[in-house]
Amino acid sequence: MSSENLIVIAKQFINQYSYNTPQKLKLVDAYLAYVMLTGIVQFAYCGLVGTFPFNSFLSGFISCVGCFILGVCLRIQSNPANRFHFPNISPERAFADFIFANVVLHLVVVNFIG
């Protein structure tokens, strides 16, 4: 596969994504990208500087991973294409579940820091 084919595929993906994806899902995708970038930066910082306060590193990294997983669940449940798989869950209910799970996650993270 040549680089020209990859460029064509990437452009087609971006065009289809911008045309077919609802604005709410784009917002969730931006949040997922932010959380992933934060986790990568934390992991790189840990590799470069060290893990002296190890509980702090673990708490931050677990928070990023947990937020990413909860965000993916929110995206899956609020996607109109998946309405058949989640007939009893409205997007508002999915968002409320996301908020509640994030509160529980961060209570555990703050407790773990000490």
Secondary structure, 3 states (H helix, E strand, C coil): CCHHHHHHHHHHHHHHHHHHCCHHHHHHHHHHHHHHHHHHHHHHHHHHHCCCCHHHHHHHHHHHHHHHHHHHHHHHHHCHHHCCCCCCCCHHHHHHHHHHHHHHHHHHHHHHHC
